[in-house]
Amino acid sequence: MKLLFFDMEFANGQVPGSIYSFGYLMTDENFEILHPMTDLLINPDSTWNDYVKKNILAYPIETVEASPKFPEVYGQLKALFDEADIAVGFSVSNDTRALKKDCERYDLEPISFWHFDTERLCRMMEEHKEAHGLGGYVKAWCGVTPDNQHRSDGDAYATMMLMRAVCEAKHVDSEMMVDAYPECVGESVVKEKPRRAKQAGARRRRPRGGRRRSGAKKASNSTLAPA
């Protein structure tokens, strides 16, 4: 099983999409790294929110605006999502919405993928109810403050740290965790996509089962009680 841990940052919330960085790494179900942590810079082709410029942006604006625009990196992003069995983020709705909006903005076919939300996972756990935000949950579950917060590659890596820590605490691998919490799974897809895929005989399957390691048991919510 391949997991794409990802995060995005946006130049301006008033501009649909306006993604200026896409951070990611890819691992197997045991969190062995398959693709190293990378921060892909994108020219957002928009104005900048003052708060983002003062508090979030980790690069000179000139460097970001000299980067390729979204259509030029679209193929690379689609290839990453297509390679992964599931994409894992924190509060993924913001990222999936922005990705969809940037595809619409440039008249590109939306990218279809399954995603797993670690924020929702943490909220479903009995442990660390006092924590909130990616940094807070990483500190609670991992005992460390994540590096490079609000930089997409840093937040993608922190998301991996968080899911790995929860899996270790529950003595399961990531595939078993995904199976046990379908409430945290969603699909980013447009209405036309399944119909075309079906006609081509290539409908995307829900990322559950089929690749379980020999001897591994399927986990359930009841088996993942507080350690």
C-alpha positions as CSV (number, residue, x, y, z in Angstrom):
1,M,0.0,0.0,0.0
2,K,1.3,3.4,-1.0
3,L,0.4,6.5,1.1
4,L,0.9,10.0,-0.3
5,F,1.2,12.4,2.7
6,F,0.5,15.9,1.4
7,D,-0.3,19.5,2.3
8,M,-0.9,22.8,0.5
9,E,-0.5,26.5,1.1
10,F,-2.6,29.2,-0.5
11,A,-1.8,32.8,-1.5
12,N,-5.2,34.2,-1.1
13,G,-8.4,32.7,0.3
14,Q,-10.5,35.0,-1.8
15,V,-9.0,33.5,-5.0
16,P,-10.4,29.9,-5.5
17,G,-7.4,27.6,-5.6
18,S,-4.4,30.0,-5.5
19,I,-2.1,27.1,-4.4
20,Y,1.5,28.3,-4.1
21,S,3.1,25.2,-2.6
22,F,2.4,21.5,-2.6
23,G,4.4,19.5,-0.1
24,Y,4.5,15.7,-0.1
25,L,6.2,12.5,0.7
26,M,5.2,8.9,-0.1
27,T,5.6,5.8,2.1
28,D,4.5,2.2,2.2
29,E,2.0,0.9,4.9
30,N,4.8,0.7,7.4
31,F,5.9,4.3,6.8
32,E,9.1,3.3,4.9
33,I,9.8,6.3,2.6
34,L,9.3,5.7,-1.1
35,H,9.5,9.3,-2.3
36,P,11.4,11.8,-0.1
37,M,9.9,15.0,1.4
38,T,9.5,17.6,-1.4
39,D,8.1,21.1,-1.5
40,L,6.8,21.9,-5.0
41,L,6.5,25.7,-5.5
42,I,3.7,27.0,-7.8
43,N,3.1,30.5,-9.1
44,P,-0.4,31.1,-7.6
45,D,-1.2,33.6,-10.4
46,S,-3.1,35.8,-7.9
47,T,-2.8,38.6,-5.4
48,W,-1.4,37.8,-1.9
49,N,-3.2,37.9,1.4
50,D,-1.3,40.2,3.8
51,Y,-1.5,37.6,6.6
52,V,0.0,34.9,4.4
53,K,2.9,37.2,3.4
54,K,3.7,38.1,7.0
55,N,3.0,34.8,8.8
56,I,2.9,31.9,6.5
57,L,5.1,32.4,3.4
58,A,8.4,30.6,3.9
59,Y,10.0,31.8,0.6
60,P,10.6,35.1,-1.1
61,I,7.6,36.1,-3.2
62,E,9.9,36.6,-6.2
63,T,10.9,32.9,-5.9
64,V,7.4,31.6,-5.8
65,E,6.2,33.8,-8.6
66,A,9.1,32.7,-10.8
67,S,7.9,29.1,-10.3
68,P,5.7,27.2,-12.9
69,K,1.9,27.9,-12.8
70,F,-0.5,25.2,-11.9
71,P,-1.1,23.8,-15.5
72,E,2.7,23.1,-15.8
73,V,2.8,21.0,-12.6
74,Y,-0.7,19.4,-13.1
75,G,0.8,16.3,-14.7
76,Q,3.3,15.8,-11.9
77,L,0.6,16.2,-9.2
78,K,-1.8,13.8,-11.0
79,A,0.9,11.2,-11.4
80,L,1.6,11.3,-7.6
81,F,-2.1,10.9,-6.7
82,D,-2.5,8.1,-9.3
83,E,0.5,6.2,-7.9
84,A,-0.8,6.3,-4.3
85,D,-3.4,4.0,-3.0
86,I,-4.6,6.8,-0.7
87,A,-3.6,10.4,0.0
88,V,-3.3,11.4,3.7
89,G,-3.7,14.9,5.0
90,F,-4.8,16.9,8.0
91,S,-8.1,18.7,7.6
92,V,-8.1,17.5,4.0
93,S,-11.3,19.3,2.9
94,N,-9.5,22.6,2.5
95,D,-6.8,21.0,0.3
96,T,-9.1,18.9,-1.9
97,R,-11.4,21.9,-2.4
98,A,-8.5,24.1,-3.5
99,L,-7.1,21.4,-5.8
100,K,-10.5,21.1,-7.4
101,K,-10.9,24.9,-7.8
102,D,-7.4,25.2,-9.4
103,C,-8.4,22.5,-11.9
104,E,-11.6,24.4,-12.7
105,R,-9.8,27.7,-12.9
106,Y,-7.5,26.4,-15.7
107,D,-10.1,24.1,-17.3
108,L,-8.2,20.9,-16.4
109,E,-9.8,17.6,-15.5
110,P,-10.2,17.3,-11.7
111,I,-7.8,14.8,-10.1
112,S,-9.6,11.8,-8.6
113,F,-8.2,10.1,-5.5
114,W,-9.1,8.6,-2.1
115,H,-8.1,10.6,0.9
116,F,-7.8,10.0,4.7
117,D,-8.1,12.8,7.2
118,T,-5.8,12.5,10.2
119,E,-7.5,15.4,12.0
120,R,-10.8,13.5,12.0
121,L,-8.9,10.4,13.1
122,C,-7.5,12.2,16.1
123,R,-10.8,13.6,17.1
124,M,-12.3,10.1,17.2
125,M,-9.6,8.9,19.6
126,E,-10.1,9.0,23.3
127,E,-6.5,10.1,23.9
128,H,-5.3,13.7,23.8
129,K,-8.7,15.4,23.7
130,E,-7.0,18.6,24.8
131,A,-4.9,18.9,21.6
132,H,-5.9,20.8,18.5
133,G,-4.3,21.7,15.2
134,L,-1.6,19.7,13.4
135,G,1.2,21.0,15.6
136,G,-0.8,20.3,18.8
137,Y,-1.6,16.7,17.8
138,V,1.9,16.0,16.8
139,K,3.2,17.3,20.1
140,A,0.6,15.2,22.0
141,W,1.1,12.0,20.1
142,C,4.8,12.2,19.2
143,G,6.2,14.3,22.1
144,V,7.9,16.7,19.8
145,T,7.0,20.0,18.1
146,P,7.1,19.6,14.3
147,D,9.7,21.5,12.2
148,N,8.9,23.8,9.4
149,Q,5.3,24.5,10.4
150,H,3.1,26.1,7.7
151,R,5.6,25.0,5.0
152,S,3.9,22.4,2.9
153,D,6.6,19.8,3.0
154,G,7.1,20.2,6.8
155,D,3.3,19.8,7.4
156,A,3.2,16.8,5.1
157,Y,6.0,15.2,7.1
158,A,4.3,16.1,10.4
159,T,1.1,14.4,9.1
160,M,3.1,11.3,8.5
161,M,4.6,11.5,12.0
162,L,1.2,11.8,13.5
163,M,-0.4,8.9,11.7
164,R,2.7,6.7,12.4
165,A,2.5,7.6,16.1
166,V,-1.2,6.7,16.3
167,C,-0.6,3.4,14.4
168,E,2.3,2.5,16.8
169,A,0.1,3.3,19.8
170,K,-2.6,1.0,18.5
171,H,-0.2,-1.7,17.2
172,V,-1.5,-1.6,13.7
173,D,-0.1,-0.6,10.3
174,S,-1.6,2.2,8.3
175,E,-3.7,-0.1,6.1
176,M,-5.4,-1.6,9.1
177,M,-6.0,1.9,10.4
178,V,-7.6,3.1,7.2
179,D,-9.8,0.0,7.2
180,A,-10.8,0.5,10.8
181,Y,-11.9,4.2,10.3
182,P,-13.9,4.5,7.1
183,E,-15.4,7.7,8.5
184,C,-12.0,9.3,7.8
185,V,-12.0,8.2,4.2
186,G,-13.3,10.3,1.3
187,E,-13.1,10.5,-2.4
188,S,-12.2,13.5,-4.5
189,V,-14.0,12.9,-7.8
190,V,-16.3,14.5,-10.3
191,K,-19.5,13.0,-11.7
192,E,-18.1,12.4,-15.1
193,K,-15.0,10.5,-13.8
194,P,-16.6,7.2,-12.7
195,R,-18.6,7.0,-15.9
196,R,-15.5,7.4,-18.2
197,A,-13.5,5.1,-16.0
198,K,-16.2,2.4,-16.1
199,Q,-16.3,2.7,-19.9
200,A,-12.6,2.2,-20.0
201,G,-12.8,-0.7,-17.5
202,A,-10.7,1.1,-15.0
203,R,-12.9,2.3,-12.2
204,R,-10.9,3.3,-9.1
205,R,-11.5,0.9,-6.2
206,R,-11.9,2.0,-2.6
207,P,-8.5,1.5,-0.9
208,R,-9.6,-1.4,1.4
209,G,-8.3,-4.9,1.6
210,G,-6.7,-6.8,-1.3
211,R,-3.1,-5.9,-0.3
212,R,-3.1,-7.0,3.3
213,R,0.2,-8.6,4.4
214,S,0.1,-12.4,5.0
215,G,-1.1,-13.0,8.6
216,A,-2.2,-9.5,9.2
217,K,-5.7,-9.1,10.8
218,K,-8.2,-6.4,9.9
219,A,-8.6,-3.9,12.7
220,S,-11.8,-2.4,13.9
221,N,-12.8,0.6,16.1
222,S,-13.4,-1.8,19.0
223,T,-9.9,-3.2,18.7
224,L,-8.3,0.2,18.6
225,A,-9.4,1.2,22.1
226,P,-7.1,3.5,24.2
227,A,-3.8,1.7,24.9
